[in-house]
Amino acid sequence: QVKLVESGGGLVQTGGSLRLSCAASGIIFSVNDMGWYRQAPEKQRELVATITSGGSRKYGDSVKGRFTISRDNAKNTVYLQMNSLQPEDTALYYCYVLHTGGRTNWGQGTQVTVSS
């Protein structure tokens, strides 16, 4: 089993910054991609950012240029630096890992709220 523990969410004003962290533990030798999705009320879950074990990154269109994903393989941790936050970034942010073979594990989610 894999356990994902997220931290760093909270309340911030428009234009502010937050840094999310997600630490993975357990059976992680097969983890390839790590990343973040988010889901706002009454909206579908959408990709925020993902990073492969080799460091290749992909971002959702709405966060390009504002968010940066990084990864510390020694600590089995993925980070999401979020700058220039806007009210539309308000959502529950979920960390995930994708294993070789296609299995996915999800964190419990951390709330990000951006006030206008």
DOVO-927460 format. One line per field, with one value per residue: residue number from 1; residue in one letter; x, z, y of N, C-alpha, C in turn. Coordinates in steps of 0.1 Angstrom, whole numbers, plus 5000, padded with zeros to 4 digits. Each point is the difference from the previous one (the first is absolute). Layout:
N
kolba = (NUM,...) .
loke = (a,...) .
nx = (X,...) .
nz = (Z,...) .
ny = (Y,...) .
cax = (X,...) .
caz = (Z,...) .
cay = (Y,...) .
cx = (X,...) .
cz = (Z,...) .
cy = (Y,...) .
//
This chain:
116
kolba = (1,2,3,4,5,6,7,8,9,10,11,12,13,14,15,16,17,18,19,20,21,22,23,24,25,26,27,28,29,30,31,32,33,34,35,36,37,38,39,40,41,42,43,44,45,46,47,48,49,50,51,52,53,54,55,56,57,58,59,60,61,62,63,64,65,66,67,68,69,70,71,72,73,74,75,76,77,78,79,80,81,82,83,84,85,86,87,88,89,90,91,92,93,94,95,96,97,98,99,100,101,102,103,104,105,106,107,108,109,110,111,112,113,114,115,116) .
loke = (q,v,k,l,v,e,s,g,g,g,l,v,q,t,g,g,s,l,r,l,s,c,a,a,s,g,i,i,f,s,v,n,d,m,g,w,y,r,q,a,p,e,k,q,r,e,l,v,a,t,i,t,s,g,g,s,r,k,y,g,d,s,v,k,g,r,f,t,i,s,r,d,n,a,k,n,t,v,y,l,q,m,n,s,l,q,p,e,d,t,a,l,y,y,c,y,v,l,h,t,g,g,r,t,n,w,g,q,g,t,q,v,t,v,s,s) .
nx = (5008,4994,5006,4991,5009,4989,5007,4997,4988,4990,4998,4998,5005,4992,5008,4995,5007,5000,5005,4996,4999,5005,5000,5007,4993,5007,4993,5012,5006,4987,5002,4992,4988,5002,4989,4993,4988,4990,4992,4994,4993,4993,5013,5004,5006,5010,5008,5008,5007,5009,5007,5008,5004,4999,4990,4994,4996,4988,4994,4990,4992,4991,5011,5001,5013,4991,4998,5008,5002,5003,5011,5000,5006,5010,4991,4999,5003,4988,5004,4992,5008,4991,5002,4998,4997,4990,4989,5002,5011,4990,5005,4995,5012,5001,5008,5007,5001,5007,4997,5012,4993,4999,5005,4990,5007,4990,5003,4998,5010,5004,4993,4998,5000,4996,5002,4989) .
nz = (5000,4995,5009,4997,5005,4999,4997,5006,5000,4996,5007,4988,5000,4991,4992,5010,5009,4995,5008,4991,5010,4995,5012,4993,5005,5004,4992,4999,5000,4998,5009,4990,4997,5003,5007,4995,5005,4995,5010,4992,5009,4998,5001,4988,5004,5002,4990,5010,5005,4992,5006,4990,5002,4987,5005,4991,4996,5005,4994,5008,4990,5010,5002,4987,5004,5007,4996,5010,4993,5011,5001,5012,4991,5006,5000,4988,4997,4997,4993,5004,4994,5007,4989,5003,5011,4993,5002,4987,5007,5006,5008,4999,5005,4990,5008,4990,5000,4990,5002,4998,4989,5004,5011,5006,5008,5009,5002,5012,4995,4995,5008,4988,5007,4989,5009,4996) .
ny = (4988,5011,5008,5009,5009,5008,5011,5011,4994,5009,5011,5006,5012,5006,4993,4993,4994,4988,4992,4991,4991,4989,4993,4992,4990,4989,4994,5006,4988,4998,5010,5005,5004,5013,5004,5010,4997,5007,5002,5009,5007,4989,4997,4996,4989,5009,4998,5000,4990,4995,4991,4996,4988,5003,5006,4993,5012,5000,5011,5002,5003,4998,4991,4998,5001,4994,4988,4995,4989,4994,4993,4994,4993,5007,5010,4995,5012,5004,5011,5009,5008,5007,5007,5013,4996,4994,5007,5000,5002,5006,4990,4988,5001,4991,4994,4996,4987,4999,4987,4995,4999,5013,4994,5006,5008,5003,5013,5005,5008,5012,5008,5006,5011,5006,5010,5006) .
cax = (4992,5007,4994,5004,4996,5001,5000,5003,4989,4996,4993,5010,4994,5003,5014,5009,5007,5000,5008,4994,5010,4994,5010,4995,5007,4995,5005,5002,5011,4994,4994,5006,4996,4994,4994,4989,4988,4992,4985,4992,4986,4992,5008,5008,5014,5009,5015,5007,5013,5005,5015,5004,5012,5012,4999,4992,4989,4988,4991,4987,5001,4996,5010,5013,5006,4997,5003,5012,5000,5014,5000,5012,4999,5006,4990,4988,4991,4997,4996,4993,5001,4989,5001,4990,4988,4988,4988,4997,5008,4994,4996,5007,5011,5003,5012,4999,5012,4997,5010,5002,4989,4988,4992,5001,4996,4996,5000,4987,4996,5002,4992,5006,4990,5005,4990,5001) .
caz = (5000,4999,5007,4996,5010,4994,5009,4994,4996,5009,4995,4995,4992,4986,4997,5009,4997,5009,4996,5004,5000,5000,5003,4997,5007,4997,4988,4991,4990,4987,4996,4989,5000,5012,4995,5006,4994,5009,4997,5006,5002,4988,4988,4999,5005,4989,5002,5004,4995,5002,4998,4999,5008,4993,5002,4989,5006,4992,5008,4995,4993,5008,5010,4994,5002,5014,5009,4997,5007,5002,5006,5007,5000,5012,5010,4994,5002,4989,5005,4990,5003,4994,5001,4993,5002,4997,5006,4993,5004,5012,4997,5008,4992,5003,4996,4995,4994,4989,5000,4988,4999,4999,5013,5005,5014,5002,5013,5006,4995,5008,4995,4997,4998,4996,5002,4990) .
cay = (5012,5013,5010,5013,5010,5013,5011,5013,5008,5010,5012,5010,5011,5000,5004,4994,4987,4988,4988,4987,4989,4987,4990,4986,4990,4987,4993,5011,4998,5000,5013,5007,5014,5006,5013,5006,5003,5008,5000,5010,4995,4999,4999,4988,5000,5003,4999,5013,4998,4987,4999,4986,4996,5006,5015,5006,5007,5003,5009,5004,5013,5011,5003,5002,5012,5004,4988,4992,4987,4995,4987,4996,4985,4994,5002,4995,5011,5009,5013,5009,5014,5007,5015,5008,4992,5007,4993,4988,4989,4994,4986,4989,4995,4986,4995,4987,4994,4990,4990,4992,4990,5008,5002,5013,5003,5014,5005,5003,5013,5011,5011,5013,5010,5013,5010,5011) .
cx = (5009,4992,5005,4995,5003,5000,5002,4988,4996,4993,5011,4992,5004,5014,5010,5006,4998,5009,4994,5011,4992,5011,4994,5008,4993,5006,5001,5010,4995,4994,5008,4996,4994,4994,4988,4988,4992,4985,4993,4985,4992,5008,5007,5014,5008,5014,5006,5015,5005,5015,5004,5012,5013,4999,4992,4987,4989,4991,4986,5001,4998,5010,5014,5005,4999,5004,5012,4999,5015,4999,5013,4999,5006,4990,4986,4989,4999,4995,4993,5001,4990,5002,4989,4986,4987,4988,4996,5009,4995,4994,5007,5011,5004,5014,4998,5014,4995,5011,5002,4990,4986,4992,5002,4995,4998,5002,4986,4995,5004,4993,5009,4988,5007,4989,5003,5000) .
cz = (5000,5008,4995,5010,4994,5011,4993,4995,5010,4993,4997,4992,4986,4998,5009,4995,5011,4995,5006,5000,5001,5002,4998,5009,4997,4988,4989,4989,4986,4995,4989,5000,5014,4996,5008,4991,5009,4996,5008,5001,4986,4987,4999,5005,4987,5004,5003,4994,5003,4997,5000,5009,4994,5000,4989,5007,4990,5009,4993,4994,5010,5010,4994,5003,5015,5010,4995,5008,5001,5008,5006,5001,5012,5012,4996,5002,4988,5006,4989,5005,4992,5002,4993,5001,4998,5006,4992,5003,5013,4996,5011,4991,5005,4994,4994,4996,4990,5000,4986,4999,5001,5013,5005,5014,5002,5015,5004,4995,5011,4994,4998,4998,4998,5001,4991,5008) .
cy = (5012,5010,5014,5010,5013,5011,5013,5008,5010,5011,5011,5010,4999,5006,4994,4986,4990,4989,4988,4989,4987,4990,4986,4990,4987,4993,5010,4997,5000,5014,5006,5014,5003,5013,5004,5002,5009,4999,5011,4995,5001,5000,4987,5001,5003,4999,5013,4998,4986,5000,4985,4998,5006,5015,5007,5005,5003,5008,5001,5014,5012,5004,5003,5014,5005,4989,4993,4987,4995,4987,4997,4985,4993,5000,4995,5011,5009,5013,5008,5014,5008,5015,5006,4993,5009,4993,4987,4988,4993,4986,4991,4994,4986,4996,4985,4994,4989,4990,4994,4989,5006,5002,5014,5000,5015,5004,5004,5014,5011,5012,5012,5010,5014,5010,5012,5014) .
//
